[in-house]
Amino acid sequence: MANEIFMRVEEVAKELGISNSYAYKIIRKMNEKLEKTGCIVMQGRIDRKFFHEQFYGTRTEKEV
């Protein structure tokens, strides 16, 4: 999964140790932030790089 561009809700929930419904809320909030910058977003998915930047700063997935 790590080589895919987008993370799905199940992967976000697992990585953060939260429920799927809460992961949807987090994804929705991050997608709203991306939309404001002019990006096209997909419901229930989040750009992997953006997710890691938002939660872990500049660290990459491999460093987490």
URSULNOR-V714853 format. One record per pair of residues at least 24 apart in sequence whose ideal C-beta (glycine too) atoms are under 6 Angstrom apart, sorted by sequence separation. I is the first residue (numbers start at 0). GAP is how many residues later the second one is. D is the distance in whole Angstrom. If there is no record, write none. Layout:
BEGIN
((I:GAP:D) (I:GAP:D))
END
This chain:
BEGIN
((8:35:5) (7:37:6) (5:39:4) (6:39:5) (6:41:5) (6:44:6))
END
